[in-house]
Every structure is written in structure tokens, then in C-alpha cells.
Amino acid sequence: MGGMEISGCNFDGEFSSLVYEEDLQDNSENPSYSQSNQDKQQVSTHSMTPWRHCSLAAVSLALLAAVLLTVDIGLGVHCKSTLQCTPQDNKLTDTLLTSCDPEHVNNELAKLQDTYKTANETLQGVKKQLDSEMSRQKPINWELEHQTRRSKDYEVQLVKMTQDLAALRYQLPMINDGCRLCPPGWILMNSMCYYFSFSDNIGKSWKNARDYCQLYGGDLAVIDSKDKENATVNHLMTNKRISQITVGGLGFWIGLRDFHKEGSWKWVDGTILFEGYWNDGEPNNNRGDQEDCGAVLARENFFQAWNDVKCGTPQKWICEKAPASMS
């Protein structure tokens, strides 16, 4: 047997016929058989028509499958390219976490964690540096506070020195002129010589103080003008520390009294008091205690520097006399 050809398929109740090559060769030699075989070929040709229809259907299905595969591949590529994360869209959002490549997201998350770790370490380092700097700054702050207190103390001392210098400048001309025009220990002030009993540790009564002044050719001071009052109190304020130590802060006798009639104050020269510089509530006679003599105190407000005092009370005193050239 040479080769065998199988053709045909079942199609609507038809069946295939088998044709052998050897039979075809024998038919060429046998005419009678050839005629009979032609009839068979007609039947065979008629029976092969359904097979051609089956082949066309198979080819069509194959082409359709190829088209579908191509479309499927195209859609897959398009979907992948659409959902693929790009560097410029590298932000972790809920959408990217669900749609991007998990490995890519994990890598980005790891990078963010490394960045956070680095930033946190840097922050801790800065905090340590700040704490160290604050610890180093504490002694500097303490020294600054100390120097500030010292500066304030120096300012107070400077003010005191300035006041002392002003007092010396104020007294200098009085001392110079007093040396020429007034007895030793007396000062020239308002064209008159005055004696302030700063150096006397024991006070005197009003009468004994007047006797002392008269012994040196003068009398208790008559302060009958604002200028005299201002100069007298200013001199007391200049020597306030000395006066407070020696007399316990008490006053200085002046030539003022109301011996003859209560409330009628007169100077030792006989003139009636015209303007007084009494402290608040003075003169008050201290509820009938016979406070009939006047005294002046060291007060910042020289308009309120007088008190009425009992005449026998020990006090410092102020003497007044005319300069030598005017005697």
C-alpha cells in the first residue's frame, strides 16, 4: 500500500469515503472498472462538500481567537501602563497604596522611614546641643544678675557722691566768706552769719540756747522769709545724717515763741510772725502741754518744717548774727 488519504467529516448525516491510490492505478488499466469508479468519484465529490464548510469554520474560529488574544494583550498592556507609578507621582496616598506596585510602595515607605529616622536623630542632637548651651549659659546669666545689682549699687553711690559734692560746693563759698566775715564755726548765708550746733552732743532748752547765741553777739535765728527758710532747711538736709545721730532726729531751736498769748507767735526781735512753715497739724500745743517755742526740722518739703515744742525740751539750736564787716 502506497499512501492512504483520509478525507471527510460527519456533516448532517453524511459520511466520508476512503480512496486508495492503488485502486486509482488499477482503474486506469481496467476500463470497465473505471466507469464504475467514476460513479463512485461523483458520490465521493458530493460527499466532500461538507468537509470544506467545516474547514472554513475552523479557520474563522482560529482568526477570531487570534483577534481576541491580540485585544486581550493590548488591554493588558494599556492597563499596566495606565496604573504604573511614575517618579513624579511618587506620593503615598490611599489610591497609590492600592494600585501601585507593592514592591515600589514598600521601597518608598522604607525611604520615608529612613528620612524620619534621620530627622529624628537630628532633632535629638539639636535638643542635646540646646540643653548644653543653656547649661553653659546659666553661669553667664548669674554673673549678669550680679553685675546688674552691682551697677544699681554704684548708681546709688554715685547719686550720694553727687549730692555730697553739691553740698560741698554749696558750703564752700559760705566757708570762705565765713572765715573772713563770721567767727570760727559760723557760716555766711543770706548775708548773715549762722551757727548750727551740729558738733554739740548735748541739747539745750530754748532759753539756754538763746543765752549761748547772745554770748557770741547774736540771737536765735529769725526765719522771716522764704529764702531764709529754704536756705536753713537745705543746710539741715545737707547735714541730715549728722543731725539725726547727734539729736535723734529732733529739731533746732529758732527765735520763735508765744509766751505772752497762746497762738500769738513772735520773733525774738519783737516782730509778729507773718508767714509760718508749720508741719501738718502744727502748732498744736500738744493738748495744753505748753509747747510755746518753735523748732525747725530737716524736711524735704521746707514749707512744712516747723513744730511747736515744750521750751524745756533739749534741742539743737541755730544762732544768727550780722557779719563782721557789717557790724
Secondary structure, DSSP 8 states (H G I E B T S, - for coil): ---EE-----BTTB----EEHHHHHHHHH-HHHHHHHHHHHHHHHHHHHHHHHHHHHHHHHHHHHHHHHHHHHHHHHHHHHHH---GGG----HHHHHHS-HHHHHHHHHHHHHHHHHHHHHHHHHHHHHHHHHHHHHHHHHHHHHHHHHHHHHHHHHHHHHHHHHHHHHHHHHHHHHHHHS-TT-EEETTEEEEE-SS--S-B-HHHHHHHHHHTT-EE----SHHHHHHHHHHHHHTHHHHHHHHTT--EEEEEE-SSSTT--EETTS-B--S--B-TT---TTTTS---EEEE---SSGGG-EEEE-TTS-BEEEEEE--GGG-
